[in-house]
Every structure is written in C-alpha cells, then in structure tokens.
C-alpha cells in the first residue's frame, strides 16, 4: 500500500483513483431523479417524492465525491498531468456552457429578427398575416398573435437589472482582488474579498427573486406571456441558476481558503471557479443588453 502511494506521488505517474464507488452511486441517483421527474410530469402520485429523493441522494453523493477529490489534492496525489487534465476539463465545460447560452440567444434572435417580421406580413408571410392575424403589430416585446397570456409590461432596464449588473461587475472586481491576494499569500485580504464576492452573489440572487415577484404580481409578465415571456425567463432563469451554482462554488472555495488548502503557486480550484464566475459576468452583460436594453 505504501509503495502504491509512493507511485501515485511520482510526478511522472498520472494518478487514477481505483475502486471508486461514486460513479455507480451517482448513476443510480440520477436514474431515481429522472424517473421520478418523468413520473411527476405524468401525474403519478409518488413521482414528486421520488424526484426529491433522487435530488437529495445526488447532492450527498457529489458532496462525498468532491470531498474525496479534495483529499487527494491536499494529500499530494495530483501532479502536473492531473492539473492539466483539470484545466482542460474546465475549459471544455465552460465552452459547453457558452454553446448552451448561444442556443438561447439564438432563439431570441430568431424570434425577434425572423419570426416576428414574418408574422407581421414580411416576405412570404404576407398572406398568412392577411388571413390569420390582420393588423398584427410586430413591435417587440410581443406576446405573439392573440396576445398569449394577456397584456403585460416589461421590466425597465435602468432599475433592478442595472443594479444587478453593477453588483455582478463589482463581484468580478472583488474576486480578482482576492485572486491577487492569494498569489501574494495575503490570507486576510483573500478571505475578506472572496467573502465579499459570495455576499454579492447572494445579493444578486435576492434582487432577481424580487424582480420575478414584481413581474408576476404587478406586470403580468409570466412564463406564459407568449414568446417574450418564454425567452425572458428562459435566459434570465438559467443565468440565475448559474449564479446560484457559482455562489455555492465560491463559498466552498472560501472555506477551503480558510483551511489553508491553497498556496500561491498551487490553487487551480480557485482559478477554475474564478473562470466560471467571470463567464457568468459576461453572459449577464449580454443579457442586460439584448433582453433589457435593446
């Protein structure tokens, strides 16, 4: 066993954890989660309970799985080859997220620039407009022909959306300061500014919830408000989910920093979360411009 550990610490040997039970358990939890979700959608009485049992099981498994990976890291099993794999994995993960949001922005572009003019009679849609939706206005935002979901109002860009933009931009600055503090081995400054980043992420989510409550209660802007409502909540909602995940990741990194897990030369987990958070910032800037302003 000692010899095996010595081999694992060899900088020329790529560390592979053997006999890990977590992939199997995670697959089982995912099966329960999605089987429960499908049953819930089909109005099976136990579907909802099964879905939440699967969610709880997956969260517990991921917690233990990541704890094992952290233990491997602080025990010195991760060499440069493993570090390179982690970096490549994070790059491809963020690229997949870029494509994820590109599809959503593509849907918004298609609805605004192609579908809307066609419904209003542009190009080949002249006869369709005359026969089905005569006099339909193609002004954006729109709920579509027949005002699906009823008349609604939009959220002004210069209220909560602008405030949330400033919050996220500020969080990017505080995270960068924390990163420089880590590289300078200034632990106190690191913990202060990383903690501020976590708080700013929570504040962003708080104001987004306030915005959604205002939209539903006062503006009649819901997910049923035609194509505008669908694209609005699809884009802002999924971004909010990413901010939630990013805030949780930052909080975990804060606790790891407090326990002294990182050095000024070896802190890829911090860098990975920072990459993700800056990606979330850039996506929000695009959202603010194309969903709220334009």
N, C-alpha and C positions, 0 to 999 in steps of 0.2 A: 504494500500500500504506500509506504514511504517512497519507494522507488518510483511508483506511478505518479505521485505528487511531484517528485523532482522532475520527472519527464514533462509534466504539464507546465512547470515553471520555466522550462527550457525556451529561450526566445526564438528558437528555430522550430518549435513544435506548435502546431495550431491546436488550441485547446477545444475539445469537443466533450460536452458533458454526457456521460454514458448512463443508461438506465433511468432517464428522467421520465417520471410518470405524468408530468404536467401536460404534454401534448395530448395524451389519451384522455385525461380528465377534462381538458378544455374542449375537446371534440364532443364528449358526452354532454357537457353543459350547454354547448351551442345547439346540439340536437334538441335537448329539452326546451331551450329558449325558443327556437324557431318552430318546433312542433306545437308548443303552447301558443305562440303568436298566431299560427295558422288556425288553430282550433278556436282561439278567441275571436278571430275575424269571421269564423263560420258559426259563431254564437254557441259554441259548446260550453257548458256550464263550468267545467274545470279548466278551460283554456287560459283564462286570465291568471289563475293561481299558478298554473304550470309555467307560464311565461315569466312571472316574477321569481319563481323558484330557480329557473334557469339563469336569470339575471344575477341573482344573489350568488349562485354557485360559480358563475363565470368570474364575478368580481373577486370572490375569495380565492379562486384558483390563480387568477392573474396576480393578485397580491403576493401569494406564496411563490409563484414562479419568478416574478421580478425580484423578490427578496433573495432567492437563490442566485440569480444573476448578479445582484449587488454583492452578495457574499463572495462569489467567485472573483469579482473585480477587486474588492478590498483585500482578498487573500493573495493576490498577485498572479492569478491564473491567466489573465488577459494580456497577451503580448501585442506587439505591433500588428501582427497579422489579424488578430481578433479585432483590434481597434479599427483597422482598415475596413474590415467587414461591416462593423457597426456604422462607420461613416457612409459606406456605400448603401447600406440598408436604409439609413435615414434620408439620404439624397433621393433614392427611388421612392420612398414613402411620401416625401414632400412633393415629388413630381406627380405621383398618383393623385395627390390632393389638388394640385394645380389642374390636372385634367378633370377632376371631379367638379371644381368650380367653373372651369371652362365650359363644360356641358351646360351648367345652369345659366351662365351668362349668355351662352349661345341660344338657349331657349328664350331668354329675354329679348335678345336681338331679333330672333325670328318673329316673335310675337309683335314687336314694335315696328320693325322695318319691312316685314314681308306680309305677315297675315293681316295686320290691321289695314294697310292700304288696299289689299285685295278685297277684304270685306266691304270696304267703302266704295268699291267700284273701279279701282285702278287696274289697268291692264285687262287680263282675261276675266276679271271679276265684275265687269260692268253688268252683265245680265243677272248674275247672282244677286248683286245689290238691288237691282231694279225689281226683281221678282220677290225676294225674300225680306230684304231689310232696307226698303226705300227710305232715304233720308237719314240713314245711319251715319253718325258723326265718327270720324276716325281720329278724333283728338285723344291723345294719351294724357292721363291714365283713363282706361276704359274697363268696364265690366263685360264688354262684348255685346253683341246684338241681344236685345231684350233685357239688358241690364241685369244679368245674372247675379243674384244675391242682393239686388236693390241698390239704391243710390248710396254712395259712400264719399267720404272725404279722405284726402291723403294727409300724411304727417309732414309738416313743414320741415325742410332740411335744416333750418337755422335754429331749431330748438334742441330737443334731446339728441337727434342724430349728430349735430355739430358738437355738442357736449361730449358724447361718446367718442367722437373722432379725436377730440383733444385728449381724452382720457387714455385712449389706446396709444396715441403718439407719445404721450408722456411716459406711459409704461415701457415703450421701446427705449426711451432715453434712460430710465432708471435701471432697466435690465442691462443696457450697455455699460453703465457706470459700475453695476455690480460685477460684470464680467471683467472689467479692467481692475477692479479691486481684488478679484480672485487671482488674476495674473500678477498683481503686485503683492499678494499674500497679506492683504489688509482685511482680516476676517470681520472686524466690526463693521466696516463700511460695506462689505459684501452682504452681511446679514441684513443691515438696515435697508439697503436699496433693493435687494431681492425681495424682502418683506413688503416694501412699498409696491413693487411690481405685482405681487399677489393681491394686495389690497385693491389696486387699481383694476385688476381683472375682475374682482368681485364687484366693484363699483360699476363697471361697465355692464355686467350681467344684471345688476339691480335696476339700472336705468332702462335696460332693454325690456325687462319684465314690466316696468312702469309704462313703457311705450306700447307694449302689446295690450295691456289693460285699457289704456286710453283709446287705442284703435278699436277694440271690440266694444267698449262701453259707450264711447262718445262719438265715434266717427263711422260706425257700422262697417269698418274695414275688417273683414274676416277672411279666412281661407276660402270661403265660398263666394267672395266678391269677384267672380269672373277671372280672367287671365291676369289682371293686375294683382288681385289678392293672392292668387296661387304663386306667381313669381316673387312677389314681395316676401311672403312668409317662407317660401322655399329657400330663397337666398339669405335673408336675414336670420332665419331659424337655424339653418345648417351652420352658418357662421357662428351663431351663438353657441351651438353645440361644440364647435371647435374651440371657442374661447373657454368654455367650461372645462374641456379636456386639458387645454393649455394651462389654465389656472391650477388644476389639480396637479399637473406635472411640475409646475413651478413650486407649489407648496411642498411636494415631495423632495425636490432638489434643495429647498430651503432647509428642511430637516436634515438632509444628508450633509449639507454645508455645515450646519450646527454641530454635527457629529464628527466633522473633520475628515470626511471621505475623500475630498479632492485636494490636489496640490496645484501649484501654479503651472506645472507642466503637464499634468495628467488630470483632465476634467472633461472628457468628451460628453458625458451625460449632461453636464451643464450646457455645453455648446449645442448639443442636439436639441434641447428644449428651447434654447435661445433662437436657433434657426426656425423652429416651428412657430415660436411666438412672433418673430418678425414677418414670417409668411402670413400669419393671421392678420397682422397690422396692414400689410399691403393689400390683402383681399378686402379688408374693411374700407380702405381708401377708394378702391374701385366700386364697392357697394355704395358708399356715400355719394360718389359722383354719378353713377349710372342709374341708381334706384331712387335716390332722394333729390338730387340737384337737377339732372338733365330731364 
